[in-house]
Structures are given as structure tokens and as C-alpha cells.
Amino acid sequence: MRIVVAHNRYREAQPSGENTIVDSEIAQLTTAGVDVLPFIRSSDEIPSMSKAAKALLPISPIWAPRAQQDLGRLLTEHRPDVLHLHNPYPLISPWVVRTAHRHGVPVVQTVHNYRQVCSSGIYFRDGVICQDCKGRALGVPAIKHRCYRDSAAQSALMATTLAVHRGTWRSVDRYIALTTAIADHLRDYGIPGDRIVVKPNAVPDPGRPAPLGDGFLYMARLSPEKGVDLLLDAWRRHPVGTLGTLRVAGDGELRPLVEAAAAERPDVVYLGQLDRAGVRAAVEASAVVIAASMWHDVLPTVIIEALASGRPVLGTALGGIPYLVGADAPHEPAGTGPAETASAVAGGGGPAMPTGIGLGEAGWVVAPEPAALAAALPVARAGAAGLTLAARARYERMFHPDVVTKQLIDIYAGMTHT
């Protein structure tokens, strides 16, 4: 089986989970015996481009002629079975879908964000969830509010790109939705359900979980949509020391808020930006990992890393978070939903959850509000030990590289037999 993996890498100065996932997926497929042909461009190439190439940049999201020529040669020479597209912007363009189809190659796309509709890709603006561009032929609100790179001109270009390529996106042969929430988004966009497969990302197996630590870990970009300010507000509603330690890892525009909280309270520790070894150490030192997203977060990798280490997760009930912790009951098979699984792990007959706190197989979800999160913090701390085995089991069943890679290969095989 020969697969072209197409991806426009985000700038290295901007940490990207998507870049990491694409790299890992290529490695996992290669290890499984798949012949992978990477078709990779990087936004880091832009400063060193020739003047002629830079002159074409404004149309690249729509067409990217150089990329179409290069891809056409690759497809002609190697005759792959499938083209697997991740991020096309700005140097590849959704036009690669048309190029692949012209060469008789089916296209699979993994959907990492909401950029079929939203110019910024995250449905979040000015501190709140925003879906003003849904259902519009042209995303005028995105232009008005400078949603793409805080530029009216670039926002107009992206909104135009999304309008031009509406038919392109609807011609993709198979969509990979990372969670059930993304599958719902695609159906709402008009993609038939039989062209959508839910397949999450994987993270490497860290091995047997270490004994449970204490306190909580928040590890994400320190930006408004990731909810670190929400978490700090909820944390301050408890006396110092009553919940153990809150460890915060990451960097971003809200870093001063975290540093101020760490200076104010001895039970808040700012860890800064961590490398892989630091991430593992921080997870192992904690009992619960927090995902306090204020937007419809697609698939926070930190949640899968927590489950792999046997740590339950306390998250907001937005985006893919309920799916990751097993709290999206309507999508669970009968008899294995959060209530049944949690009861089995705890031995049954446990205390009922306080109102407003959803219990999942491997954690809890609450509304993205300070009072709701504050109420859930002591519940999660008290219940962490009872969900450690379930957290690890969920990882092994759904997010282990062996499981996810087989699922991806099966998707490819289904495309070659249609």
C-alpha cells in the first residue's frame, strides 16, 4: 500500500500538536509496512522564498500552482493508492484534492479544526465561542473582526478560500473525524455520514503507569481559549492547600496571570514550557489532569497522555473532551457507557455525582464556568484513585498506536476497494 501524506507544517516557533501528530503517524505507518510518500511544505519556508514565489502567496490558499505541479509529478511517478491530507494552508491549498482526483487518486482528510467554516479554525473570538460564519456563503464576520492573523486582508483571503473550496471539501472521499464532535461538525457542513470515520490520534505508550501522584496538572497553551484564567478563578475559590498542588505547564500570552498566581499562592506552581521528559514527570507527579478549554477543543493531546499514564481527567464539556474521557453517553455502545463503566470500576453503588458534574469512564466534565469547575475540583481529587485503571484501559482500547494505526490502514484499504 502506497500513501501520500500531504501537510503544510506550522511554523516551528509556534508549537503545533498537529505537526507532532503527522510526524508520529508517518512513523507508525512506516513501521507497519506502509509505503509513505510525504508531501510536506512548511510555513518556515516563506521568509527564504524568491520574490516571484512571494508574489504568488496571496493566492496560495486558493490554488498554490507550484504545489499542484509538484504533486502532479509525484502522483504520476509513484501512482499511490490514497492521498491523506492534513493541513493545506497556506502553501499546499485545498486544490490538492482536485489534483489528486484528476489523477484518479482518492483523498482522505483528517480534520484537525473547524476551518471548513471558520477562518481562524477554532470557533472562538473575543473570549467567547463564535459561530457567526456558519451557514454563510462568505464569512463576512471573519473579515469584519480580522479573525485570521488579526488582518482584514488575510481574513478576506481566507474567507474567500473557504467559499471557493466549499465544493472541494464536499468532494473529499473520506473524512477522518478525530472525535464524535468533529463528526457532528462535518455532518452539519453537509458531509454524508457514510463518508465520515471517527478515528482519534494516538500517543506513544509510556509503559506501566507510575503510582498516583497528588494534586492537579494543567498543561496547554496559556491563551484565553485554553481556559487557564477559568482554572485560576476556580482554584482561588478554595482555601490554600486544600486541593494539593496545581501545576501549570506551557507558555503564551496569559503567562503573567499564572506567574502572579504562583507568587500569590504556594499551592500553585508554574513549570514553564516542558520537554517530553518534563511532561512525563509532571503527569506522574499529579493525580488528575485538567483540560479547561473555553472553545470546542478538537482533541487535546494532553488528555490522551493523561489516560496513557493512568491519570483521570477533569475537563470542560466542550468539543472532543467528553468523547476523550468517555462522557459522551449517546455515542457509547450499549452497556459500556460512562455510568456502567464507572460503576464497574468503583465496584458499583458509589455516591451520586453532584449536580452539574458529568461522570465519564475516565474522568469528569463540567460547564466552562468558574463555579462549576470549582465544585468539581474536590470531587475529582477524591475520585482519582477509583478511575486510574479505567483511564489506562481506555487508552489501551482506543488511543494506543497499535490500535489507531490499524484503524487508519483499514480506512485506506476501504478506499482502494471502492
C-alpha positions as CSV (number, residue, x, y, z in Angstrom):
1,M,0.0,0.0,0.0
2,R,1.4,3.4,-1.0
3,I,0.1,6.6,0.6
4,V,0.9,10.2,0.0
5,V,0.7,12.2,3.3
6,A,0.2,15.9,2.5
7,H,0.7,18.5,5.2
8,N,1.7,22.2,5.5
9,R,3.7,22.3,8.7
10,Y,3.0,25.2,11.1
11,R,6.0,27.4,12.0
12,E,8.4,25.8,14.4
13,A,8.3,28.9,16.6
14,Q,4.6,28.1,17.1
15,P,4.4,24.8,18.9
16,S,2.0,22.6,17.0
17,G,0.4,19.4,18.2
18,E,-0.7,18.8,14.6
19,N,2.9,18.7,13.3
20,T,3.7,16.2,16.1
21,I,0.7,14.0,15.2
22,V,1.6,14.0,11.5
23,D,5.2,13.0,12.2
24,S,4.1,10.3,14.6
25,E,1.5,8.9,12.1
26,I,4.1,8.7,9.3
27,A,6.4,6.9,11.6
28,Q,3.7,4.5,12.8
29,L,2.6,3.7,9.2
30,T,6.1,3.1,8.1
31,T,6.7,0.7,10.9
32,A,3.5,-1.1,10.0
33,G,4.9,-1.6,6.4
34,V,3.0,1.1,4.6
35,D,5.0,2.9,1.8
36,V,4.6,6.6,2.9
37,L,5.4,9.4,0.4
38,P,5.5,12.6,2.4
39,F,4.3,15.7,0.5
40,I,5.3,18.3,3.1
41,R,5.6,22.1,2.9
42,S,6.5,24.3,5.9
43,S,5.4,27.9,6.7
44,D,9.1,28.4,7.8
45,E,10.0,28.3,4.0
46,I,8.2,31.6,3.4
47,P,10.9,34.1,4.5
48,S,13.5,32.5,2.2
49,M,11.3,32.3,-0.9
50,S,12.1,34.2,-4.1
51,K,10.4,37.4,-4.9
52,A,8.4,35.6,-7.6
53,A,7.2,32.9,-5.2
54,K,6.3,35.5,-2.5
55,A,4.3,37.4,-5.1
56,L,2.1,34.3,-5.5
57,L,1.5,33.9,-1.8
58,P,-1.8,35.8,-1.7
59,I,-3.4,33.2,-4.0
60,S,-1.7,30.1,-2.4
61,P,-4.6,29.2,-0.1
62,I,-6.9,29.1,-3.1
63,W,-4.7,27.5,-5.7
64,A,-0.9,27.2,-4.9
65,P,0.2,26.4,-8.5
66,R,3.7,25.2,-7.6
67,A,2.3,22.7,-5.2
68,Q,-0.1,21.4,-7.8
69,Q,2.7,20.9,-10.3
70,D,4.9,19.1,-7.7
71,L,2.1,16.9,-6.5
72,G,1.1,16.1,-10.1
73,R,4.6,14.8,-10.8
74,L,4.6,12.8,-7.6
75,L,1.3,11.2,-8.4
76,T,2.3,10.4,-12.0
77,E,5.6,8.8,-10.9
78,H,4.5,6.8,-7.9
79,R,0.8,6.1,-8.6
80,P,-0.2,6.0,-4.9
81,D,-3.4,4.3,-3.6
82,V,-4.5,7.2,-1.5
83,L,-3.7,10.9,-0.7
84,H,-4.0,11.6,3.0
85,L,-4.4,15.4,3.6
86,H,-3.9,17.2,6.9
87,N,-3.4,21.0,6.9
88,P,-3.3,22.6,3.4
89,Y,-2.6,26.2,4.4
90,P,-1.0,28.3,3.1
91,L,1.4,26.6,0.7
92,I,-0.5,23.4,-0.4
93,S,-4.1,24.6,-0.8
94,P,-7.3,22.5,-0.8
95,W,-6.8,22.4,-4.6
96,V,-4.6,19.3,-4.0
97,V,-7.9,17.4,-3.6
98,R,-8.8,18.3,-7.2
99,T,-5.3,17.5,-8.4
100,A,-5.5,14.0,-6.8
101,H,-8.9,13.3,-8.2
102,R,-7.7,14.4,-11.7
103,H,-5.0,11.6,-11.3
104,G,-7.6,9.1,-10.1
105,V,-6.3,9.1,-6.5
106,P,-8.9,9.1,-3.7
107,V,-8.5,11.6,-0.9
108,V,-8.8,11.1,2.9
109,Q,-8.6,14.1,5.1
110,T,-8.0,14.3,8.9
111,V,-10.0,17.2,10.3
112,H,-7.9,19.0,13.0
113,N,-10.1,22.1,13.3
114,Y,-13.2,23.9,12.0
115,R,-11.6,25.6,9.0
116,Q,-14.2,24.3,6.6
117,V,-16.4,27.1,8.1
118,C,-14.3,29.3,10.4
119,S,-11.4,31.4,9.2
120,S,-9.5,31.1,12.4
121,G,-10.4,27.4,12.7
122,I,-11.4,27.5,16.3
123,Y,-14.9,29.0,16.6
124,F,-13.7,31.4,19.2
125,R,-13.4,35.2,19.2
126,D,-13.0,37.9,21.8
127,G,-13.1,35.5,24.7
128,V,-16.2,33.6,23.7
129,I,-17.4,30.8,21.4
130,C,-18.3,32.4,18.0
131,Q,-20.1,30.7,15.1
132,D,-21.1,33.8,13.2
133,C,-19.9,32.4,9.9
134,K,-21.8,29.2,10.0
135,G,-24.3,28.9,7.1
136,R,-23.0,32.0,5.2
137,A,-21.8,31.9,1.6
138,L,-19.0,34.2,2.6
139,G,-17.6,34.7,6.1
140,V,-18.1,38.4,6.2
141,P,-18.0,38.5,10.1
142,A,-14.5,37.0,9.9
143,I,-13.4,39.8,7.7
144,K,-15.0,42.4,9.9
145,H,-13.4,41.1,13.1
146,R,-10.0,40.3,11.4
147,C,-10.2,36.7,12.6
148,Y,-7.3,35.3,10.5
149,R,-3.9,36.6,11.8
150,D,-5.6,39.8,13.0
151,S,-5.6,41.1,9.4
152,A,-8.6,42.2,7.4
153,A,-6.8,41.5,4.1
154,Q,-5.7,38.0,5.2
155,S,-9.1,37.3,6.7
156,A,-10.8,38.3,3.4
157,L,-8.5,35.9,1.6
158,M,-9.2,33.0,3.9
159,A,-13.0,33.7,3.9
160,T,-12.8,33.7,0.1
161,T,-10.8,30.5,0.1
162,L,-13.4,28.8,2.2
163,A,-16.2,30.0,-0.1
164,V,-14.3,28.9,-3.3
165,H,-13.5,25.4,-1.9
166,R,-16.9,24.5,-0.4
167,G,-17.4,22.1,-3.3
168,T,-13.8,20.9,-3.0
169,W,-14.3,19.9,0.6
170,R,-17.6,18.2,-0.2
171,S,-15.7,16.1,-2.8
172,V,-13.3,14.5,-0.3
173,D,-13.8,10.7,-0.5
174,R,-13.4,10.0,3.3
175,Y,-13.1,12.3,6.3
176,I,-11.4,11.2,9.5
177,A,-13.1,12.9,12.4
178,L,-10.8,12.9,15.5
179,T,-13.9,12.8,17.8
180,T,-17.6,12.4,17.6
181,A,-17.9,16.2,17.9
182,I,-15.9,16.7,14.7
183,A,-18.1,14.1,13.0
184,D,-21.2,16.2,14.1
185,H,-19.5,19.3,12.7
186,L,-18.9,17.6,9.3
187,R,-22.5,16.4,9.1
188,D,-23.7,19.9,9.8
189,Y,-21.4,21.1,7.0
190,G,-23.2,18.7,4.6
191,I,-20.9,15.7,4.5
192,P,-22.8,12.4,4.4
193,G,-22.4,10.3,7.4
194,D,-21.1,7.3,5.4
195,R,-18.1,9.3,4.3
196,I,-17.0,10.1,7.9
197,V,-15.0,7.8,10.2
198,V,-14.2,8.6,13.8
199,K,-10.5,7.8,14.4
200,P,-8.7,9.7,17.2
201,N,-5.0,10.4,17.4
202,A,-2.6,8.2,19.3
203,V,0.3,8.9,21.7
204,P,3.3,6.5,22.4
205,D,2.8,4.1,25.2
206,P,4.7,5.3,28.3
207,G,4.5,1.9,29.8
208,R,3.1,0.8,33.1
209,P,1.6,3.8,35.0
210,A,3.6,5.1,38.0
211,P,1.8,5.3,41.4
212,L,-0.8,8.1,41.5
213,G,0.7,11.4,42.5
214,D,-1.2,14.3,44.2
215,G,-2.9,17.4,43.0
216,F,-3.6,18.6,39.5
217,L,-1.8,19.3,36.3
218,Y,-2.8,21.9,33.7
219,M,-0.7,21.6,30.5
220,A,-1.6,23.7,27.5
221,R,-1.0,26.9,25.6
222,L,-1.6,29.8,28.1
223,S,-4.2,31.6,26.0
224,P,-7.8,32.6,26.5
225,E,-9.4,29.8,24.6
226,K,-7.5,27.2,26.6
227,G,-9.0,28.4,29.9
228,V,-6.1,28.9,32.2
229,D,-7.8,32.0,33.6
230,L,-11.0,30.0,34.2
231,L,-9.0,27.4,36.1
232,L,-7.2,30.0,38.3
233,D,-10.6,31.6,39.1
234,A,-12.0,28.2,40.2
235,W,-8.8,27.4,42.2
236,R,-8.9,30.6,44.1
237,R,-12.4,29.6,45.4
238,H,-10.7,27.0,47.7
239,P,-8.5,27.8,50.7
240,V,-4.8,27.4,50.1
241,G,-3.6,23.8,50.3
242,T,-6.9,22.1,50.5
243,L,-6.7,20.6,47.0
244,G,-3.0,19.7,46.9
245,T,-0.8,21.4,44.3
246,L,-1.9,22.9,41.0
247,R,1.0,22.5,38.5
248,V,0.7,24.7,35.3
249,A,2.9,24.0,32.3
250,G,3.0,25.8,29.0
251,D,3.6,29.3,27.7
252,G,1.6,32.1,26.0
253,E,0.0,35.5,26.4
254,L,-1.6,34.7,29.8
255,R,1.7,33.6,31.3
256,P,1.7,36.7,33.6
257,L,-1.6,35.6,35.2
258,V,0.0,32.2,36.0
259,E,3.2,33.7,37.4
260,A,1.1,36.1,39.6
261,A,-1.0,33.2,40.9
262,A,2.2,31.2,41.7
263,A,3.6,34.2,43.6
264,E,0.3,34.7,45.4
265,R,-0.3,31.1,46.5
266,P,2.2,28.3,47.5
267,D,-0.2,25.7,46.1
268,V,0.2,27.0,42.5
269,V,3.5,26.0,40.7
270,Y,4.4,27.3,37.3
271,L,6.6,24.8,35.4
272,G,7.1,26.7,32.2
273,Q,7.4,25.0,28.8
274,L,8.3,21.3,29.2
275,D,10.2,18.9,27.1
276,R,9.0,15.3,26.7
277,A,10.8,14.1,29.9
278,G,9.3,17.0,31.8
279,V,5.8,16.3,30.6
280,R,6.0,12.7,31.8
281,A,7.4,13.8,35.1
282,A,4.7,16.4,35.6
283,V,1.9,13.9,34.7
284,E,3.3,11.3,37.1
285,A,3.6,13.8,39.9
286,S,-0.1,14.6,39.7
287,A,-3.4,12.7,40.3
288,V,-5.7,14.5,37.9
289,V,-5.1,16.3,34.6
290,I,-7.2,19.4,33.8
291,A,-8.4,20.4,30.3
292,A,-10.2,23.7,31.0
293,S,-10.8,24.7,27.3
294,M,-13.3,27.5,26.6
295,W,-13.7,26.6,23.0
296,H,-14.8,23.4,21.2
297,D,-11.3,22.0,21.6
298,V,-10.9,19.2,19.0
299,L,-8.6,16.7,20.6
300,P,-6.3,18.0,23.4
301,T,-3.4,15.6,23.2
302,V,-2.7,16.1,26.9
303,I,-5.8,14.1,27.7
304,I,-4.6,11.1,25.8
305,E,-1.2,11.4,27.6
306,A,-3.0,11.5,30.9
307,L,-5.0,8.4,30.1
308,A,-1.9,6.6,28.9
309,S,-0.3,7.3,32.4
310,G,-3.4,6.2,34.2
311,R,-4.5,9.7,35.2
312,P,-8.2,10.6,35.0
313,V,-9.1,14.0,33.5
314,L,-11.3,16.8,34.6
315,G,-12.5,18.8,31.6
316,T,-15.0,21.2,30.3
317,A,-17.9,19.7,28.4
318,L,-16.9,21.2,25.0
319,G,-15.7,19.8,21.7
320,G,-14.0,16.5,21.9
321,I,-13.3,16.5,25.6
322,P,-16.4,14.4,26.6
323,Y,-15.5,11.9,23.9
324,L,-12.0,11.5,25.1
325,V,-12.9,10.8,28.7
326,G,-15.9,8.7,27.8
327,A,-18.6,11.1,28.9
328,D,-20.5,11.4,25.6
329,A,-23.0,8.8,26.5
330,P,-25.1,8.9,23.3
331,H,-22.1,7.6,21.3
332,E,-21.1,4.8,23.6
333,P,-22.1,1.2,22.8
334,A,-25.0,-0.1,24.9
335,G,-23.8,-1.4,28.3
336,T,-20.4,0.3,28.1
337,G,-21.4,4.0,28.7
338,P,-19.9,6.2,31.4
339,A,-22.4,5.2,34.0
340,E,-22.0,1.4,33.6
341,T,-18.2,1.7,33.2
342,A,-17.7,4.0,36.2
343,S,-19.9,1.8,38.3
344,A,-18.0,-1.3,37.4
345,V,-14.6,0.3,38.1
346,A,-15.8,1.6,41.5
347,G,-17.5,-1.7,42.4
348,G,-21.0,-0.2,42.0
349,G,-23.1,1.7,44.5
350,G,-20.8,4.7,44.6
351,P,-22.1,8.1,45.7
352,A,-24.1,10.1,43.1
353,M,-22.3,12.9,41.4
354,P,-23.1,16.4,42.5
355,T,-25.5,18.3,40.1
356,G,-23.7,19.7,37.1
357,I,-20.7,17.2,37.1
358,G,-20.8,14.6,34.4
359,L,-19.0,11.3,35.2
360,G,-17.3,9.6,32.4
361,E,-15.4,6.3,32.0
362,A,-12.1,8.1,32.7
363,G,-12.9,11.5,34.2
364,W,-15.4,14.2,34.7
365,V,-16.8,17.1,32.6
366,V,-18.4,20.3,33.7
367,A,-19.7,23.5,32.2
368,P,-17.0,26.0,31.3
369,E,-17.8,28.3,34.3
370,P,-15.7,29.1,37.4
371,A,-18.3,27.9,39.9
372,A,-18.9,24.6,38.1
373,L,-15.2,23.9,37.8
374,A,-14.6,24.9,41.4
375,A,-17.3,22.4,42.6
376,A,-15.7,19.6,40.6
377,L,-12.1,20.0,41.8
378,P,-12.6,18.3,45.2
379,V,-14.8,15.6,43.6
380,A,-12.0,14.8,41.1
381,R,-9.3,14.8,43.8
382,A,-11.4,12.4,45.9
383,G,-12.3,10.1,43.0
384,A,-9.0,10.0,41.1
385,A,-7.8,6.7,42.6
386,G,-11.0,5.0,41.6
387,L,-10.6,5.9,37.9
388,T,-6.9,5.2,37.3
389,L,-7.4,1.6,36.0
390,A,-10.3,2.8,33.8
391,A,-8.2,5.7,32.4
392,R,-5.3,3.3,31.3
393,A,-7.8,0.8,29.9
394,R,-9.5,3.4,27.8
395,Y,-6.1,4.4,26.4
396,E,-5.2,0.8,25.6
397,R,-8.6,0.3,23.9
398,M,-8.9,3.5,21.9
399,F,-5.7,5.6,21.7
400,H,-2.8,3.1,21.7
401,P,-0.6,3.5,18.5
402,D,-1.2,-0.2,17.5
403,V,-5.0,0.3,17.7
404,V,-5.1,3.6,15.9
405,T,-2.6,2.6,13.2
406,K,-4.6,-0.5,12.3
407,Q,-7.8,1.6,12.1
408,L,-6.0,4.1,9.7
409,I,-4.8,1.3,7.5
410,D,-8.3,-0.2,7.4
411,I,-9.6,3.2,6.2
412,Y,-7.0,3.3,3.4
413,A,-7.9,-0.3,2.4
414,G,-11.5,0.7,2.3
415,M,-10.7,3.5,-0.2
416,T,-8.7,1.2,-2.5
417,H,-11.7,-1.3,-2.7
418,T,-14.4,1.2,-3.6
